[in-house]
Amino acid sequence: METTHVILDPAYHIAAVDPRIFGGFLEQMGRAVYEGVFDPSSAHADENGFRKDVLGALRQLHMTAMRYPGGNFASGYHWMDGIGPREQRPTVRELAWQSIEPNQFGTDEFMKMASMMDWTPMVTVNLGTGTPEEARNWVEYCNCPVGSRYADLRAENGSKDPYQVKLWGLGNEMDGPWQLGHVPAEQYAILAQQAAKLMKDTDPNIETVACGTCSISLPTYMEWDRTVLEYIGPFADYVSLHRYVGNPKGNTVDYLAVTNSIDQQIEEMDAVCRFVQARSKSKKRHYLCFDEWNVWYRNRSAEHINGSGKFAPPLIEEHYNLEDALVVAGFLNSFIRHADTVKIANIAQIVNVIAPILTRGDDMLLQTIFYPFAMYSSRRDGIALLPSVSGPAYDSPSYGRVSAIDTSAILGDGVLHVFLVNRNIKETAEIEIDHGRGKLVSVISAEAVSGPAPDACNTYENPNVICSQPLQAVKISEGKASIQLPPLSVAAITFRTA
């Protein structure tokens, strides 16, 4: 096979990689919280009711910003239902997912978990059925020192010190017709500005995320974002975007090329942000918060998203395979290549609900997508480099021409992290890494995820079919690296540089 040449010159910087692109998303949906991270009845539960085995696995993902409590759930959630003595909290009918919500896990439990896990809390306020005042009160509860009503209430509930929540989402997917409280862009923008102003008056140090278009298939794509950003202006710091992808046609070659479309979505949204900035003659730049992304296509029918009035029903519990793991790596490559634009990203979600981790009773399973995320997030510190790739390519039916090798790179202090996806189904890729005016000295670590077939997956009976393994086929010669990468694989390699 023809060699793919990758040039990663240290002079060609994109931007520093924001560690928050390796964030997660915990929604009170299905079995994500109950039977997921929180299960007092489990043999693995600690004194807080948190599952130690699940949190131990999540630590391996080195997640940063953790979005909570939703998602669609947020548009019907009233945060005061989830605080105070648990026996006094109301059980409510949750409308987004048609489930029973007992409110046994709420703000204080989440903040305790975030502190234990070293997560940066990212709270989404209710702008669907809630009010700007309710959002402001939540900021006071979380961030203000004692001496006022809601801060004192936090202290009464056991936390005298403020939680100092920096990131706040101004609602969720308000452009979606399915959303509780869905309104046109102009109406949402007015509501979001009102909420953001009250929230920032309460704590001037917070950053806010405005709801951008949640699907590129909606007719309001980009026009919604322009309208919202023009109105909300300086009261928002980021604009959100969401993306779920899949392979319903069973065409692996086409599916693995979806990264082209992810790149395009990011660049289109950034263009809208820059247009609004230029048109308003503002110094304020809005960055992108990709706060929902993942593979999701198998479990999208009504029975998979309707809890039928049950508590913790199994909703959208996708079982992931090898090709899904490569697509997850493709998302991460795209975020790194757009480090100048994408500052926050949250894989949706973290346990059971379209997640890298599944539970069944007291058992736990690491899905295929767990491994590329762990490989990337453990190599996240540094500056993204602009890759120059030449070599084999192919034409995909849906996404145009793509390189057989998808890549990104992060330059750290004396190290270079290189990420490679081999989209070829049958052939081992021969890859040469040229560090330009730099020099590769040695291999510090190298690991890869591959498997016997695109649809290979992990099960409770065979949990290690797809997992990360040491990659031996990496050689250094005259300051360059040569790599042999198996078909349908993703690799993460750390080089020492000079």
N, C-alpha and C positions, 0 to 999 in steps of 0.2 A: 504493500500500500504506500502511496505517496506520503512523504513526511509533512506534517503540519508544523510550520515555523511560527513561534510566538515570541514577539519582541516586547520586553517589559523594561523600557528605559527608565531609570530613576528620575530623569529630568521631566518626564511627562506625567505630571500630577493631575489628578481630577479634583480631589479634596480629601480632607481627613474623613475617615469612616466614623460616622456617629454610632457608638455602640448600641444605641437604642433601636437600630434596624434589626436587632436580634431579640425583639420583644415577643410577648405572647398575649393571649386573650383568654380570659376566664369569664364565661357567661353563665348566669343561673338558668341553664337550659338543659333539659334531658338529665343525663347523669354526669355532667361536668363537675358540678359542685358536690351534690349529694351522691354518694357511692363513687365519687372521683377523688377530689382532694380532701373532702370532708365526710367522714363516716365514723361517728363515735362507736358504732357497734362492731367495727372491724377489729380483728386481732392485731392489725398494724397501727391502730389509732394511738396517738400520743394523748397527753393530758388535755389538749385543746380539741381533740376529735379529728385532728389532721392525720391523714394517712402517711406514715413515715416512709413506706416503700415508694409511694408515688412521688412524694417530695424529694426523696433521694434520687429517683430517676430524673426528675425535673432539674435537679442541680447539675446533672451532667450536660444539660442543654445551655447552661450559662445564660439564661434569659435575663433581659434588662427591664424595659418598660412593660408592665403588665396591665392590660386594659380590663376594666371591670365596671359595672356588672353586665354590660351588653354593648352592642348587639340590640336586636329587636326587644329583648327583655327590658332594656333601659327605658323604652318609651312608655311603659306602663308601671314603672317601679317608683315607689315613694319611699325614699331612703329611711325615713323615720320608722317605717314598719320593721326595719331590720336592726334596730338598736335597743339597748336596755335588756333587762332580764329575759332570758329566752322563753320562760314559761308565760310571759306576758305579751309576747309578740303575736300578732294576728296571723292566722292562716288565710290566704287569699287565693282566689281563682286568677291565675296569670293568663292574660289574653293573647300574648304574642305567640306562645307555643301551646296554649290551651291545656295548661298543667296546673297542679296544686302546688303553691309555694308556701311553705311553713315559716319562712324567714328565720330559720335557725342559724343561718350564715349571713352576715351583713357587713356593714362598714368596719366595725371594730375587729371582727374575725379576719376580714381580708387584710386590714392593715397589719395585724399581728403576723399573718402568714407572709406578707410582703417583706416585713422586717426580718423575719427568719430566713427568707430566701434571697435577701439582698436585691429584691425587685424595686424598680421605680414605679410607684403607683400611678395609674393613669385612669382617672374616673370619668365616666360618661354620665352627664346629667340628663334628666328627663325633660326634653322639650317636645314630647309627643302629647302626653296628658298632664304634664307638670307645668310649673310656672317659673319665670325668672326669679321670683322671690324664693321659691323652694331650692333652686340651684344655688342662690347666694347663701342661703342658710346652711347648705351642705358644706360650702367653702368655709364658713365660720366654724362649723363643727370640726372640720378636719384641720384647719390651719391657724386659728386665732388663739392667743393666750387666754387663760381663764380671766373672767371678769365681765363676760357677757353671756347672754342666755344659752346659746348653742355650744359655746366653748365650755361653759360650766357643765352643760349636760354631758359632754364628752368626758370631763373629769369625773362626774358622778358614775359614769359607766366604766371607769377604771383607767383612763388614760389622761393624766393631767397634762403631759407634754403634747403639743400639737404634732400632727402627723406630717405636716409640711408637704402636702401633695402639690407638686409643681404642674402636672399636666392634667387638663380638663377638656373633655370632649363636649361640644355643644350639640348634644343630641346624636341620634344615629339614623343614617339612611333616610333622612326626611324627604328625599326626592322619590322614594319608592312608594308606589300606590298601596303596597301591603302594610306599610308602616302605621302603627297607631299614631294618629294625629298628623298624618301626611298632609302637607299644604304646598301651594305653589312656591317657587323660589323667593318671590318678593316677600311673601308673608313669613316664610322661615327666616329670611335675612333680618327682618325687623325684630322678630322674637329672639333670634340668636344675638343680635346686637344689644338688645335690652338686657338679656341674661349676662352676656360677657361684661358689659359695663358694670353691672351690680357686683359681679364676681370679682372683677379687677379692682373695684373700689374697696371691696372687703379685704383683698390681698393683692397688692400691686405686683407681687413677684410671680404670680401664676402665668402659665402659657395656655392658650386655648386653641382647640382644633375645630374649625368650621366643617360642617357636613358638605363634602363634595359629592359629585355624582357617584352612586354606588355601583353602577353597571354601565359598561360601554354600549350595551344594547338598548338602553333607554333613549327615547327621542330627545330628551332634554340634556343629553351628554354634552358637556362643555358649556352650553348656554346657561344651565343651572349654576355652574361654578362661576362664570363671569358675573352673573347677576348678584350672587351671594357676596363675592369678594368686592365688587364695586360698592355694595352697601355697607358691609360690615367693616371694611377697611382695617384700621389699626387695632380693632378690638379682637381680631383673630391673628394668630401667629402661624398657623398651619392650616392646610385644607386636606381633608381626607379623601382617599380613594380606595376602592375595594376591587378584588378580582378573584373569582373562582374559575378553575379550568378543569377539563376532563377529556376523556377519550371515548365518547359514546359510540364512535364508528369503528373502534378497534384498530385504528391505523397508528401504530407506534411511531413510525417515521414522521408523520404529520404532527402528532401530539408533542413530540420532543422539540419541535420547532416553535412551539407557542411562545418561547422566550422573545422572539421577534415582536410579537404583539404586546407583550408586557413592556418591552422597551418603548414601543410606540405610544402606549398609554401614558407612561411616565412623561415622555417628551411632549405629548399633546397637553397634558395637564400643566406642565411647567410653562408651556407657551401661553396658556390662558393666564397663569399667574403673572408672567412678565408683561403680557398685554395690558392687564388691569393696572399694574404698577406704572407702566409707561403712560397710559392714557390719563391716569390720575395725577401724574407727575409727583409720585410719592417716593420717598426713600425706603418705604416699608416693603420688604420682599416676603412673600408667603412661600414657605417651604412645604414639601409634601409629606403627609403622614399616611402611609399605606397600612391602615390599621385593621384590615381584614384581607387575608390572602391564603390560599391553599388550593389543593385538589378537592373538588366536591362535585360529583355528578351521578354517582350510583344511587344515592338515597335522597332524591329530591321530590319524590311524589308525596301526595297528601298524607299517607300513613306514616311517613318518616318525619314529618314536621308538626303533626298534631298529636298532642299528648293525651287526648280523650279524657281530660279531667283527672288524670292520674298523677301521683307523686313520683318524681324522678323516673319518667318513662324513658326507654332507650330511643333517643332521637338522633338521626343522621350519624350513625356509628359506622363510618366507612372503614373497610378493610383495605389497606394500601398494599401495593405491589412494587416491584422494582422500578418500572417505568415512572410511577408516581414519585419515587424517591429522586429520580433524575430531574423531574420537573420542579420539585422543591428546590433542588440545587440550582436550577435555572433561574428561579425567582431570586435567590440570594445573589447569584452572579449579576443579575440586572440591578439589584439595589446597590451593590458595590460599585458597578460601573456608573451609576448615577448618584454617587456620594455627594455631589455638589447640590443635589436637588432633594433626594429622599433622606430625611433625617430621622424618621421613626417608621418602624414596620412591625406589625404584630401578626404572627401566624395564628390562624383561627382553626382550631382552638388548641388546648393543651392536654385535656384528658377526656376520653370517651367520645366527645362530640367532635367529629372530623379532626382527629387528634393523633399525635405521635405515640400516645400511651393509651392502652385499653385496660379496663379492670373487669374481672368476672368473679364476684364474691371477694375472697381474699387473694385471688390470683391477679397477676399483672403481666401485660405483654407489651414489649417495645415493638412498634410497627416499623416498617421499612423507612419511613420518612424521618424517624428519630435520628438516624445515623448521619445523614448529610448535615442536618441542622447542628448536631453536636460537633462535627468536624469543622464546620465554618465558624461557629460562635466561639470556639476555643482558640481561634486564630484571627481575632477581629481588630487588634490594635494596630493603628498606623494610617497611612495615606493610600488611597486607591490610585493605582496606576492605570494609564490608558493603554490597553493591549492592542497590539497590531498583529493580526492573525492572517496567515496565508497558507493555503493548502486545500485539501479536498472539501467540496461543498456539494449540496444537493438542493433540488427544488421541491418544496413541500406544497401540497395542493392548497392549503389554507393560508400559509404565512410567508410564502415566497422563498427566496433562496437563502439558505443558512449554511454556515460552516459546519462541518462534521464535528468540530471541537468547539464547545462553548467554554469561555474562560473569563476569569477575573483575577485580580491580584491586589495584595495589600503590602506596602513597604513599611516595615517596622524599624526598630532600632537595631541595625546590624542583621536584620532578617528579612526575608521575602516570603510571603505566603502566597502560594499559587493554587488556584482552584480550577479543575478541568472536568468537563463532562464529555464523554465519548458517546455521541448519538448513534454511532454505527451499530447496527444490530448484529452483524456477523464478524466484523474484522477488528483485530487489535490495531490500535492507533499508534503510529510512530510520531512522537512529538519532540521538537527541539525547543528549549527555552533559552533565549538570548537576553541577558540582562543589560543590553545596550552598553552604555559607558560604565556600567557597574560590572561586578564579577561574582559568580556563584562559587563559593569555596567548598561547602560540604552540605550534606543532607542532614538536617536535625531530626525530622520526622516525616513519614509518608504513610498515608493510609488511603484505602479505597473501599468503595461499596460496589459490588457486582453480584451477578447471580446467573442461574441456569437459563432463565427465560424472562421476557418482559413482564409476565403475569405472576412470577414467583413472589410468594408472600410469606410472612411469619404467622404461625398459629400457636395456640397454647400447647399443642402437642409437639410442634416443631418450631420452637421460638427463634432459632438462629439460622434460618435459611438465608436471610439477607441481613448482614451486619457488617460493620467496618472491620477490615483486616489490614495488616501491614502490607505496604506496597514495596516490593523488593526491586522492581525493574526501573530503578532511577540511578543514572550514572552521571558523574561530573567529569568533564574533560575540557581543559583550556578555558575555564570560566563559564562554560555553558553546560546545560543539562540535557540529557536524552532520556526519554521516558517511553515505556511501552505500557499502554493503557488498554485493558481488556474491553471487548465490546460491551455496550450498555453498562457503563460504569461512571462513577464520579470519584475523583481523587482530590485530596488536600495534602499539599506538600509544603514543608517549611525548610527553606534553605538559609544557611549562613552566608552573608554577603561581605564583600570588601569593596 
